[in-house]
Each structure stands twice: as C-alpha cells, then as structure tokens.
C-alpha cells in the first residue's frame, strides 16, 4: 500500500527533476513544487484510520465513497491554503 501523502512526496521528487518551463518564473516554480509535495495532505487523517471496503481493504482515491472523497479533497484544499493560496488553487484543480 502507498499512502497518498507518500505518493505526493514521490511526485514532488519527480517534478523537482524536471526543467522549469521558461514561461514560469522561478518563484512560481517553487510554489508549484510545494503544491505537488503537499497535494494529498487531505488524506493524512483518513489514512490513519482507513475506511475499509467489503473485502476488508482500505479504500483508495478511486473507490472511496463520494461524500468522503469530497470531504478529503476539501480538507486538502484547506490545508494547502494555509501554506499558500496558489497551492490551494492547484490542489482544487
């Protein structure tokens, strides 16, 4: 199992190896990388006490009930907003 925040960390490590597009300033690039790193923070609490499916496996982002998924997504946006409004916009997208 890979927790969503761990996936986000791996995603950020991959993104850091990319070359920054010329159209994006250095400051915005750093903010983008930060948003990638923390884009799944909304999953932190639910993954500590996961909701299980009928087979006893934890739900992932594709199988979690819609209402709970929306709750996790909104939590992630709120956590990102505390870091940076631009990050919150990216997480919301």
N, CA, C and O atoms as a GROMACS GRO file, in nm:
protein
  372
    1UNK      N    1   0.083  -0.118   0.000
    1UNK     CA    2   0.000   0.000   0.000
    1UNK      C    3   0.088   0.125   0.000
    1UNK      O    4   0.190   0.130   0.068
    2UNK      N    5   0.048   0.223  -0.076
    2UNK     CA    6   0.117   0.351  -0.078
    2UNK      C    7   0.017   0.456  -0.030
    2UNK      O    8  -0.088   0.476  -0.090
    3UNK      N    9   0.053   0.521   0.078
    3UNK     CA   10  -0.035   0.627   0.129
    3UNK      C   11  -0.031   0.746   0.033
    3UNK      O   12   0.070   0.771  -0.031
    4UNK      N   13  -0.142   0.818   0.025
    4UNK     CA   14  -0.150   0.933  -0.067
    4UNK      C   15  -0.043   1.038  -0.036
    4UNK      O   16   0.018   1.088  -0.130
    5UNK      N   17  -0.018   1.075   0.089
    5UNK     CA   18   0.090   1.172   0.114
    5UNK      C   19   0.228   1.122   0.069
    5UNK      O   20   0.313   1.201   0.029
    6UNK      N   21   0.250   0.990   0.077
    6UNK     CA   22   0.376   0.935   0.028
    6UNK      C   23   0.384   0.943  -0.125
    6UNK      O   24   0.490   0.970  -0.181
    7UNK      N   25   0.272   0.921  -0.190
    7UNK     CA   26   0.263   0.939  -0.335
    7UNK      C   27   0.295   1.084  -0.371
    7UNK      O   28   0.366   1.110  -0.468
    8UNK      N   29   0.243   1.179  -0.293
    8UNK     CA   30   0.268   1.321  -0.319
    8UNK      C   31   0.417   1.352  -0.306
    8UNK      O   32   0.472   1.428  -0.386
    9UNK      N   33   0.482   1.295  -0.205
    9UNK     CA   34   0.625   1.315  -0.187
    9UNK      C   35   0.702   1.261  -0.308
    9UNK      O   36   0.791   1.328  -0.360
   10UNK      N   37   0.666   1.142  -0.354
   10UNK     CA   38   0.731   1.085  -0.473
   10UNK      C   39   0.706   1.173  -0.596
   10UNK      O   40   0.795   1.194  -0.677
   11UNK      N   41   0.584   1.224  -0.607
   11UNK     CA   42   0.551   1.312  -0.720
   11UNK      C   43   0.636   1.437  -0.717
   11UNK      O   44   0.684   1.482  -0.821
   12UNK      N   45   0.656   1.493  -0.600
   12UNK     CA   46   0.739   1.614  -0.588
   12UNK      C   47   0.884   1.583  -0.622
   12UNK      O   48   0.951   1.664  -0.686
   13UNK      N   49   0.933   1.468  -0.581
   13UNK     CA   50   1.071   1.430  -0.613
   13UNK      C   51   1.088   1.418  -0.764
   13UNK      O   52   1.191   1.459  -0.819
   14UNK      N   53   0.990   1.362  -0.832
   14UNK     CA   54   0.995   1.352  -0.978
   14UNK      C   55   0.988   1.491  -1.041
   14UNK      O   56   1.065   1.523  -1.130
   15UNK      N   57   0.894   1.573  -0.993
   15UNK     CA   58   0.876   1.707  -1.050
   15UNK      C   59   1.001   1.793  -1.032
   15UNK      O   60   1.033   1.874  -1.120
   16UNK      N   61   1.071   1.777  -0.921
   16UNK     CA   62   1.194   1.854  -0.898
   16UNK      C   63   1.301   1.822  -1.003
   16UNK      O   64   1.390   1.903  -1.028
   17UNK      N   65   1.293   1.706  -1.062
   17UNK     CA   66   1.393   1.669  -1.163
   17UNK      C   67   1.359   1.728  -1.300
   17UNK      O   68   1.442   1.723  -1.391
   18UNK      N   69   1.240   1.782  -1.316
   18UNK     CA   70   1.203   1.844  -1.443
   18UNK      C   71   1.272   1.978  -1.459
   18UNK      O   72   1.309   2.042  -1.361
   19UNK      N   73   1.288   2.018  -1.581
   19UNK     CA   74   1.339   2.152  -1.610
   19UNK      C   75   1.221   2.248  -1.602
   19UNK      O   76   1.113   2.222  -1.655
   20UNK      N   77   1.244   2.359  -1.535
   20UNK     CA   78   1.138   2.461  -1.522
   20UNK      C   79   1.108   2.521  -1.659
   20UNK      O   80   1.199   2.566  -1.728
   21UNK      N   81   0.980   2.522  -1.699
   21UNK     CA   82   0.944   2.587  -1.826
   21UNK      C   83   0.980   2.736  -1.821
   21UNK      O   84   0.962   2.801  -1.719
   22UNK      N   85   1.031   2.787  -1.929
   22UNK     CA   86   1.073   2.928  -1.935
   22UNK      C   87   0.960   3.024  -1.901
   22UNK      O   88   0.984   3.132  -1.847
   23UNK      N   89   0.837   2.984  -1.934
   23UNK     CA   90   0.721   3.072  -1.911
   23UNK      C   91   0.687   3.088  -1.762
   23UNK      O   92   0.613   3.179  -1.724
   24UNK      N   93   0.741   3.001  -1.681
   24UNK     CA   94   0.709   3.004  -1.538
   24UNK      C   95   0.830   3.058  -1.464
   24UNK      O   96   0.940   3.003  -1.472
   25UNK      N   97   0.808   3.167  -1.390
   25UNK     CA   98   0.916   3.227  -1.314
   25UNK      C   99   0.965   3.134  -1.203
   25UNK      O  100   0.894   3.042  -1.161
   26UNK      N  101   1.086   3.159  -1.156
   26UNK     CA  102   1.148   3.073  -1.055
   26UNK      C  103   1.065   3.068  -0.927
   26UNK      O  104   1.051   2.961  -0.868
   27UNK      N  105   1.010   3.179  -0.885
   27UNK     CA  106   0.930   3.182  -0.762
   27UNK      C  107   0.804   3.098  -0.778
   27UNK      O  108   0.768   3.023  -0.688
   28UNK      N  109   0.737   3.111  -0.892
   28UNK     CA  110   0.615   3.034  -0.914
   28UNK      C  111   0.647   2.885  -0.926
   28UNK      O  112   0.567   2.801  -0.885
   29UNK      N  113   0.762   2.853  -0.982
   29UNK     CA  114   0.802   2.712  -0.995
   29UNK      C  115   0.819   2.649  -0.857
   29UNK      O  116   0.775   2.536  -0.834
   30UNK      N  117   0.882   2.720  -0.767
   30UNK     CA  118   0.899   2.671  -0.630
   30UNK      C  119   0.763   2.650  -0.565
   30UNK      O  120   0.741   2.550  -0.496
   31UNK      N  121   0.671   2.742  -0.586
   31UNK     CA  122   0.536   2.729  -0.531
   31UNK      C  123   0.463   2.610  -0.591
   31UNK      O  124   0.391   2.539  -0.521
   32UNK      N  125   0.481   2.588  -0.721
   32UNK     CA  126   0.423   2.471  -0.787
   32UNK      C  127   0.476   2.343  -0.725
   32UNK      O  128   0.399   2.253  -0.692
   33UNK      N  129   0.608   2.334  -0.709
   33UNK     CA  130   0.668   2.214  -0.650
   33UNK      C  131   0.616   2.190  -0.508
   33UNK      O  132   0.595   2.076  -0.468
   34UNK      N  133   0.596   2.297  -0.433
   34UNK     CA  134   0.542   2.285  -0.298
   34UNK      C  135   0.399   2.230  -0.304
   34UNK      O  136   0.361   2.146  -0.222
   35UNK      N  137   0.321   2.278  -0.398
   35UNK     CA  138   0.184   2.228  -0.414
   35UNK      C  139   0.183   2.080  -0.450
   35UNK      O  140   0.101   2.004  -0.399
   36UNK      N  141   0.274   2.039  -0.537
   36UNK     CA  142   0.284   1.897  -0.572
   36UNK      C  143   0.316   1.816  -0.447
   36UNK      O  144   0.257   1.711  -0.424
   37UNK      N  145   0.410   1.864  -0.368
   37UNK     CA  146   0.455   1.791  -0.248
   37UNK      C  147   0.342   1.768  -0.149
   37UNK      O  148   0.336   1.663  -0.085
   38UNK      N  149   0.254   1.865  -0.136
   38UNK     CA  150   0.151   1.858  -0.032
   38UNK      C  151   0.009   1.840  -0.086
   38UNK      O  152  -0.087   1.860  -0.012
   39UNK      N  153  -0.005   1.803  -0.214
   39UNK     CA  154  -0.138   1.799  -0.274
   39UNK      C  155  -0.231   1.692  -0.216
   39UNK      O  156  -0.352   1.702  -0.234
   40UNK      N  157  -0.179   1.594  -0.148
   40UNK     CA  158  -0.264   1.489  -0.091
   40UNK      C  159  -0.269   1.492   0.062
   40UNK      O  160  -0.300   1.391   0.125
   41UNK      N  161  -0.238   1.606   0.120
   41UNK     CA  162  -0.241   1.616   0.267
   41UNK      C  163  -0.380   1.591   0.325
   41UNK      O  164  -0.392   1.553   0.442
   42UNK      N  165  -0.484   1.611   0.247
   42UNK     CA  166  -0.619   1.585   0.295
   42UNK      C  167  -0.642   1.439   0.334
   42UNK      O  168  -0.738   1.408   0.406
   43UNK      N  169  -0.556   1.350   0.288
   43UNK     CA  170  -0.568   1.207   0.316
   43UNK      C  171  -0.502   1.167   0.448
   43UNK      O  172  -0.522   1.055   0.494
   44UNK      N  173  -0.424   1.255   0.508
   44UNK     CA  174  -0.346   1.216   0.627
   44UNK      C  175  -0.432   1.152   0.736
   44UNK      O  176  -0.401   1.042   0.783
   45UNK      N  177  -0.538   1.218   0.776
   45UNK     CA  178  -0.619   1.167   0.887
   45UNK      C  179  -0.694   1.040   0.851
   45UNK      O  180  -0.696   0.945   0.929
   46UNK      N  181  -0.754   1.037   0.732
   46UNK     CA  182  -0.833   0.920   0.695
   46UNK      C  183  -0.745   0.796   0.677
   46UNK      O  184  -0.790   0.684   0.700
   47UNK      N  185  -0.621   0.815   0.639
   47UNK     CA  186  -0.532   0.700   0.622
   47UNK      C  187  -0.477   0.649   0.756
   47UNK      O  188  -0.424   0.538   0.763
   48UNK      N  189  -0.488   0.730   0.859
   48UNK     CA  190  -0.451   0.681   0.993
   48UNK      C  191  -0.555   0.583   1.045
   48UNK      O  192  -0.523   0.492   1.122
   49UNK      N  193  -0.679   0.604   1.004
   49UNK     CA  194  -0.791   0.518   1.044
   49UNK      C  195  -0.875   0.493   0.919
   49UNK      O  196  -0.983   0.551   0.905
   50UNK      N  197  -0.828   0.408   0.829
   50UNK     CA  198  -0.890   0.396   0.697
   50UNK      C  199  -1.030   0.334   0.699
   50UNK      O  200  -1.064   0.254   0.786
   51UNK      N  201  -1.109   0.376   0.602
   51UNK     CA  202  -1.239   0.316   0.578
   51UNK      C  203  -1.214   0.191   0.492
   51UNK      O  204  -1.145   0.200   0.390
   52UNK      N  205  -1.269   0.078   0.532
   52UNK     CA  206  -1.245  -0.047   0.460
   52UNK      C  207  -1.360  -0.080   0.366
   52UNK      O  208  -1.476  -0.046   0.392
   53UNK      N  209  -1.327  -0.147   0.257
   53UNK     CA  210  -1.431  -0.192   0.164
   53UNK      C  211  -1.486  -0.326   0.213
   53UNK      O  212  -1.447  -0.376   0.318
   54UNK      N  213  -1.576  -0.384   0.136
   54UNK     CA  214  -1.643  -0.509   0.177
   54UNK      C  215  -1.544  -0.624   0.195
   54UNK      O  216  -1.572  -0.718   0.270
   55UNK      N  217  -1.429  -0.618   0.126
   55UNK     CA  218  -1.328  -0.724   0.137
   55UNK      C  219  -1.228  -0.696   0.249
   55UNK      O  220  -1.136  -0.775   0.270
   56UNK      N  221  -1.246  -0.584   0.320
   56UNK     CA  222  -1.156  -0.551   0.430
   56UNK      C  223  -1.031  -0.474   0.389
   56UNK      O  224  -0.939  -0.457   0.469
   57UNK      N  225  -1.028  -0.428   0.265
   57UNK     CA  226  -0.915  -0.348   0.216
   57UNK      C  227  -0.946  -0.200   0.232
   57UNK      O  228  -1.062  -0.160   0.220
   58UNK      N  229  -0.845  -0.119   0.257
   58UNK     CA  230  -0.870   0.026   0.265
   58UNK      C  231  -0.910   0.082   0.128
   58UNK      O  232  -0.856   0.042   0.025
   59UNK      N  233  -1.005   0.173   0.131
   59UNK     CA  234  -1.044   0.242   0.007
   59UNK      C  235  -0.928   0.328  -0.041
   59UNK      O  236  -0.854   0.384   0.039
   60UNK      N  237  -0.913   0.338  -0.173
   60UNK     CA  238  -0.818   0.431  -0.229
   60UNK      C  239  -0.894   0.549  -0.288
   60UNK      O  240  -1.016   0.560  -0.271
   61UNK      N  241  -0.823   0.637  -0.357
   61UNK     CA  242  -0.888   0.759  -0.406
   61UNK      C  243  -0.992   0.730  -0.514
   61UNK      O  244  -1.076   0.815  -0.543
   62UNK      N  245  -0.989   0.612  -0.574
   62UNK     CA  246  -1.088   0.577  -0.676
   62UNK      C  247  -1.210   0.506  -0.618
   62UNK      O  248  -1.319   0.515  -0.675
   63UNK      N  249  -1.194   0.438  -0.507
   63UNK     CA  250  -1.304   0.356  -0.455
   63UNK      C  251  -1.372   0.415  -0.331
   63UNK      O  252  -1.476   0.365  -0.289
   64UNK      N  253  -1.316   0.517  -0.273
   64UNK     CA  254  -1.374   0.576  -0.152
   64UNK      C  255  -1.513   0.632  -0.184
   64UNK      O  256  -1.533   0.687  -0.292
   65UNK      N  257  -1.608   0.619  -0.092
   65UNK     CA  258  -1.741   0.675  -0.118
   65UNK      C  259  -1.731   0.826  -0.150
   65UNK      O  260  -1.650   0.898  -0.092
   66UNK      N  261  -1.814   0.868  -0.244
   66UNK     CA  262  -1.806   1.005  -0.297
   66UNK      C  263  -1.810   1.111  -0.188
   66UNK      O  264  -1.728   1.203  -0.190
   67UNK      N  265  -1.901   1.102  -0.095
   67UNK     CA  266  -1.912   1.204   0.010
   67UNK      C  267  -1.783   1.214   0.091
   67UNK      O  268  -1.740   1.324   0.125
   68UNK      N  269  -1.722   1.102   0.120
   68UNK     CA  270  -1.596   1.102   0.196
   68UNK      C  271  -1.483   1.157   0.110
   68UNK      O  272  -1.395   1.228   0.160
   69UNK      N  273  -1.485   1.125  -0.018
   69UNK     CA  274  -1.382   1.176  -0.110
   69UNK      C  275  -1.389   1.328  -0.116
   69UNK      O  276  -1.285   1.395  -0.113
   70UNK      N  277  -1.508   1.383  -0.125
   70UNK     CA  278  -1.525   1.528  -0.128
   70UNK      C  279  -1.474   1.589   0.002
   70UNK      O  280  -1.408   1.694   0.000
   71UNK      N  281  -1.502   1.526   0.113
   71UNK     CA  282  -1.453   1.574   0.243
   71UNK      C  283  -1.299   1.577   0.246
   71UNK      O  284  -1.239   1.676   0.289
   72UNK      N  285  -1.237   1.470   0.200
   72UNK     CA  286  -1.091   1.461   0.196
   72UNK      C  287  -1.034   1.568   0.103
   72UNK      O  288  -0.937   1.635   0.138
   73UNK      N  289  -1.094   1.584  -0.014
   73UNK     CA  290  -1.049   1.683  -0.113
   73UNK      C  291  -1.057   1.824  -0.055
   73UNK      O  292  -0.963   1.902  -0.068
   74UNK      N  293  -1.170   1.857   0.009
   74UNK     CA  294  -1.186   1.990   0.068
   74UNK      C  295  -1.085   2.013   0.180
   74UNK      O  296  -1.031   2.122   0.194
   75UNK      N  297  -1.059   1.910   0.258
   75UNK     CA  298  -0.959   1.920   0.363
   75UNK      C  299  -0.822   1.949   0.302
   75UNK      O  300  -0.748   2.033   0.353
   76UNK      N  301  -0.790   1.882   0.194
   76UNK     CA  302  -0.663   1.906   0.125
   76UNK      C  303  -0.650   2.048   0.075
   76UNK      O  304  -0.542   2.108   0.083
   77UNK      N  305  -0.758   2.102   0.022
   77UNK     CA  306  -0.757   2.242  -0.025
   77UNK      C  307  -0.734   2.336   0.092
   77UNK      O  308  -0.654   2.429   0.083
   78UNK      N  309  -0.803   2.312   0.202
   78UNK     CA  310  -0.788   2.398   0.320
   78UNK      C  311  -0.646   2.391   0.375
   78UNK      O  312  -0.589   2.495   0.410
   79UNK      N  313  -0.589   2.273   0.382
   79UNK     CA  314  -0.451   2.260   0.430
   79UNK      C  315  -0.354   2.331   0.336
   79UNK      O  316  -0.260   2.396   0.381
   80UNK      N  317  -0.377   2.319   0.206
   80UNK     CA  318  -0.292   2.387   0.109
   80UNK      C  319  -0.305   2.539   0.122
   80UNK      O  320  -0.206   2.612   0.110
   81UNK      N  321  -0.426   2.586   0.146
   81UNK     CA  322  -0.450   2.731   0.159
   81UNK      C  323  -0.370   2.789   0.275
   81UNK      O  324  -0.326   2.903   0.269
   82UNK      N  325  -0.353   2.710   0.380
   82UNK     CA  326  -0.273   2.756   0.495
   82UNK      C  327  -0.127   2.776   0.456
   82UNK      O  328  -0.057   2.860   0.513
   83UNK      N  329  -0.081   2.699   0.358
   83UNK     CA  330   0.057   2.710   0.311
   83UNK      C  331   0.072   2.823   0.209
   83UNK      O  332   0.166   2.902   0.216
   84UNK      N  333  -0.024   2.829   0.114
   84UNK     CA  334  -0.010   2.920   0.002
   84UNK      C  335  -0.140   2.918  -0.080
   84UNK      O  336  -0.184   2.811  -0.121
   85UNK      N  337  -0.201   3.034  -0.104
   85UNK     CA  338  -0.325   3.037  -0.184
   85UNK      C  339  -0.308   2.978  -0.324
   85UNK      O  340  -0.401   2.917  -0.378
   86UNK      N  341  -0.191   2.995  -0.383
   86UNK     CA  342  -0.164   2.938  -0.516
   86UNK      C  343  -0.166   2.785  -0.508
   86UNK      O  344  -0.222   2.719  -0.596
   87UNK      N  345  -0.108   2.730  -0.405
   87UNK     CA  346  -0.109   2.584  -0.386
   87UNK      C  347  -0.253   2.535  -0.371
   87UNK      O  348  -0.289   2.431  -0.426
   88UNK      N  349  -0.335   2.609  -0.297
   88UNK     CA  350  -0.476   2.570  -0.279
   88UNK      C  351  -0.548   2.566  -0.414
   88UNK      O  352  -0.627   2.476  -0.440
   89UNK      N  353  -0.520   2.664  -0.498
   89UNK     CA  354  -0.580   2.666  -0.632
   89UNK      C  355  -0.538   2.543  -0.712
   89UNK      O  356  -0.622   2.480  -0.776
   90UNK      N  357  -0.412   2.509  -0.707
   90UNK     CA  358  -0.365   2.392  -0.780
   90UNK      C  359  -0.425   2.263  -0.725
   90UNK      O  360  -0.465   2.176  -0.802
   91UNK      N  361  -0.433   2.251  -0.595
   91UNK     CA  362  -0.492   2.131  -0.533
   91UNK      C  363  -0.640   2.122  -0.570
   91UNK      O  364  -0.691   2.013  -0.595
   92UNK      N  365  -0.708   2.234  -0.575
   92UNK     CA  366  -0.851   2.234  -0.608
   92UNK      C  367  -0.876   2.192  -0.753
   92UNK      O  368  -0.982   2.140  -0.787
   93UNK      N  369  -0.777   2.215  -0.838
   93UNK     CA  370  -0.792   2.180  -0.979
   93UNK      C  371  -0.767   2.033  -0.998
   93UNK      O  372  -0.775   1.984  -1.111
   0.00000   0.00000   0.00000
